[in-house]
């Protein structure tokens, strides 16, 4: 039965791509919304930092602003289902996000405010290599049904194949191929690292802290740093 479901989803994706040429990852995210009864979907590529702490990431695709916001939020606060799925190598299924304040004290209230009531994250894995995650959300609480979960696992595998195709010729830690505003985060992190003469992780923490304190997206903080509108010095931030 699973093989039949996989064949059906592959045929649907092929039809989607024929009707509107796009990347396989984009088509897979859009198909998740149609097939799984979710409100939005996003795919993210992640690469572990040398210390194995919060990974670097680049957003590949998001079906709507809420999905993009959830990905950005996890980058800011350094916690959430995407990171847990990447770390564990298994799906993270949360049917009632509001009940997860202890698990993700920073992510949960902000994610609920964005409009997420349930979240489901699936690692994008190729063999033993973890490449990122496929992240789904619903605007009402509720679990995936058994058939929806089966299809989600198949679609995450198909999304992985799309990411592998896009990564061809690039190391998984090289996110320069992504046409994504999160790339500026990596550029800004390098600039702050040079400004403070600190580690990459400390530089990213300073960027996150500024974004959180001023309630603005991390990508906007990064844009200001790269544009040299914002400069970090020891103990303070200058405009």
C-alpha positions as CSV (number, residue, x, y, z in Angstrom):
1,X,0.0,0.0,0.0
2,X,2.8,2.4,0.9
3,X,4.4,1.8,-2.5
4,X,1.1,2.7,-4.2
5,X,0.8,5.9,-2.2
6,X,4.4,6.8,-3.1
7,X,3.7,6.2,-6.8
8,X,0.6,8.3,-6.6
9,X,2.4,11.2,-5.0
10,X,5.2,11.0,-7.5
11,X,2.7,11.2,-10.3
12,X,1.0,14.2,-8.8
13,X,4.3,16.0,-8.3
14,X,5.3,15.2,-11.9
15,X,2.0,16.7,-13.1
16,X,2.5,19.7,-10.8
17,X,5.9,20.4,-12.3
18,X,4.6,19.9,-15.9
19,X,1.8,22.4,-15.3
20,X,4.0,25.0,-13.5
21,X,7.8,24.5,-13.8
22,X,9.5,25.0,-10.4
23,X,11.9,23.3,-8.1
24,X,11.0,19.8,-6.9
25,X,11.2,21.1,-3.3
26,X,8.7,23.9,-4.0
27,X,6.3,21.5,-5.7
28,X,6.6,19.1,-2.8
29,X,5.8,21.8,-0.2
30,X,2.8,22.9,-2.2
31,X,1.6,19.3,-2.5
32,X,1.9,18.9,1.3
33,X,-0.7,21.6,1.8
34,X,-3.0,19.9,-0.7
35,X,-2.6,16.4,0.6
36,X,-2.0,16.6,4.3
37,X,-4.7,19.0,5.5
38,X,-2.0,21.5,6.8
39,X,-2.1,25.3,6.5
40,X,1.5,25.7,5.3
41,X,4.8,24.0,4.6
42,X,8.4,25.0,4.4
43,X,11.7,23.2,3.6
44,X,15.0,24.2,5.2
45,X,18.6,23.1,4.6
46,X,20.7,22.9,7.8
47,X,24.4,22.4,8.4
48,X,25.9,21.6,11.8
49,X,28.3,24.1,13.4
50,X,31.7,22.8,14.4
51,X,30.6,22.6,18.0
52,X,27.4,20.8,17.1
53,X,25.2,23.5,18.6
54,X,22.5,25.4,16.7
55,X,22.9,24.7,13.0
56,X,23.3,27.2,10.2
57,X,20.3,27.2,7.9
58,X,18.9,28.5,4.7
59,X,15.2,28.5,3.8
60,X,14.6,26.7,0.5
61,X,10.9,27.4,0.2
62,X,7.8,28.3,2.2
63,X,4.3,28.2,1.0
64,X,3.2,31.3,2.9
65,X,4.3,34.1,5.2
66,X,3.5,32.1,8.4
67,X,5.7,29.2,7.3
68,X,8.5,31.6,6.5
69,X,8.0,33.3,9.8
70,X,8.2,30.0,11.7
71,X,11.5,29.2,10.1
72,X,12.8,32.6,10.9
73,X,11.6,32.4,14.5
74,X,13.5,29.2,15.1
75,X,16.6,30.8,13.7
76,X,16.2,33.7,16.1
77,X,15.4,31.8,19.3
78,X,17.5,28.7,18.6
79,X,14.8,26.1,19.4
80,X,11.8,24.5,17.9
81,X,10.6,21.4,16.0
82,X,12.8,21.9,13.0
83,X,16.0,21.8,15.1
84,X,14.7,18.9,17.1
85,X,13.9,16.9,14.0
86,X,17.4,17.7,12.6
87,X,19.1,16.7,15.8
88,X,17.2,13.5,16.4
89,X,16.8,12.2,12.9
90,X,13.1,11.5,13.6
91,X,9.8,13.3,13.0
92,X,8.6,15.8,15.6
93,X,4.8,15.7,15.8
94,X,3.0,18.3,18.0
95,X,-0.7,18.3,17.6
96,X,-1.3,21.1,20.3
97,X,1.5,23.6,20.2
98,X,0.1,25.7,23.0
99,X,0.9,22.9,25.4
100,X,4.6,23.0,24.6
101,X,5.7,26.1,26.5
102,X,8.0,24.0,28.7
103,X,9.6,22.2,25.8
104,X,10.2,25.4,23.7
105,X,9.7,28.4,26.1
106,X,10.8,31.0,23.5
107,X,9.5,29.4,20.3
108,X,6.0,28.3,21.5
109,X,4.3,31.6,22.4
110,X,5.8,33.5,19.4
111,X,4.8,30.6,17.0
112,X,1.2,30.7,18.4
113,X,1.1,34.4,17.9
114,X,2.1,33.9,14.3
115,X,-0.9,31.6,13.9
116,X,0.5,28.1,14.3
117,X,-1.6,25.7,16.5
118,X,0.1,22.4,15.5
119,X,3.5,21.7,14.0
120,X,5.0,18.7,12.3
121,X,8.7,18.5,11.3
122,X,10.4,15.7,9.3
123,X,14.1,15.4,8.8
124,X,15.5,15.5,5.3
125,X,17.9,12.6,5.3
126,X,20.0,11.0,2.6
127,X,21.6,7.8,4.1
128,X,23.2,8.9,7.4
129,X,23.5,12.5,6.2
130,X,20.9,15.0,7.5
131,X,20.3,17.8,5.2
132,X,17.5,19.8,6.8
133,X,13.8,19.5,7.5
134,X,10.4,19.6,6.0
135,X,8.2,21.7,8.4
136,X,4.4,21.7,8.4
137,X,1.9,23.7,10.5
138,X,-1.8,23.9,11.1
139,X,-3.8,26.9,12.3
140,X,-6.0,24.7,14.4
141,X,-4.8,21.9,16.9
142,X,-5.0,18.3,15.8
143,X,-2.8,15.4,14.9
144,X,-2.0,14.0,11.4
145,X,-4.1,10.9,10.6
146,X,-2.3,7.7,9.9
147,X,-2.6,8.1,6.1
148,X,-1.5,11.8,6.4
149,X,1.5,10.7,8.4
150,X,2.4,8.0,5.8
151,X,2.1,10.6,3.0
152,X,4.1,13.1,5.0
153,X,7.0,10.6,5.4
154,X,6.9,9.9,1.6
155,X,6.8,13.6,0.7
156,X,9.7,14.3,3.1
157,X,11.7,11.7,1.2
158,X,10.8,13.2,-2.1
159,X,11.7,16.6,-0.8
160,X,15.1,15.2,0.2
161,X,15.7,14.0,-3.3
162,X,14.9,17.5,-4.5
163,X,17.4,19.1,-2.0
164,X,20.1,16.6,-3.0
165,X,19.6,17.6,-6.7
166,X,19.9,21.3,-5.8
167,X,22.9,20.6,-3.6
168,X,24.8,18.9,-6.5
169,X,28.2,20.4,-6.7
170,X,28.0,22.1,-3.2
171,X,29.0,21.0,0.2
172,X,26.1,20.7,2.7
173,X,27.7,23.5,4.8
174,X,27.8,25.8,1.7
175,X,24.5,27.6,1.6
176,X,25.6,30.2,-1.0
177,X,23.5,28.4,-3.7
178,X,20.3,29.4,-1.8
179,X,18.4,32.4,-3.2
180,X,17.2,33.3,0.3
181,X,17.4,36.3,2.7
182,X,18.8,34.0,5.4
183,X,22.1,34.0,3.5
184,X,22.6,37.6,4.8
185,X,22.4,36.1,8.3
186,X,25.6,34.2,7.5
187,X,27.2,37.2,6.0
188,X,26.3,39.4,9.0
189,X,27.5,36.7,11.4
190,X,30.9,36.9,9.7
191,X,31.0,40.6,9.9
192,X,30.0,40.7,13.6
193,X,32.6,38.0,14.3
194,X,35.2,40.3,12.9
195,X,33.8,43.4,14.7
196,X,33.9,41.6,18.1
197,X,36.8,39.3,17.5
198,X,34.7,36.4,18.8
199,X,33.5,33.0,17.7
200,X,30.8,32.4,15.1
201,X,28.4,31.2,17.8
202,X,28.9,34.3,19.9
203,X,28.4,36.6,16.9
204,X,25.1,34.8,16.0
205,X,24.0,35.0,19.6
206,X,24.5,38.8,19.5
207,X,22.5,39.1,16.3
208,X,19.7,36.9,17.8
209,X,19.7,38.9,21.0
210,X,19.4,42.2,19.1
211,X,16.5,40.8,17.0
212,X,14.7,39.5,20.1
213,X,15.2,42.6,22.2
214,X,14.0,44.9,19.4
215,X,11.2,42.6,18.2
216,X,12.4,42.6,14.6
217,X,13.2,39.7,12.2
218,X,16.7,38.4,12.4
219,X,16.9,38.8,8.6
220,X,16.3,42.5,9.0
221,X,19.1,42.8,11.6
222,X,21.4,41.0,9.2
223,X,20.4,43.3,6.3
224,X,21.3,46.3,8.5
225,X,24.7,44.8,9.4
226,X,25.5,43.9,5.8
227,X,24.5,47.4,4.7
228,X,26.7,48.8,7.4
229,X,23.7,50.6,9.1
230,X,24.3,48.6,12.3
231,X,27.7,47.8,13.9
232,X,28.3,45.7,17.0
233,X,31.0,46.6,19.5
234,X,31.9,45.1,22.8
235,X,29.0,45.8,25.2
236,X,27.0,47.9,22.8
237,X,25.5,48.3,19.4
238,X,26.1,51.3,17.2
239,X,23.9,52.6,14.4
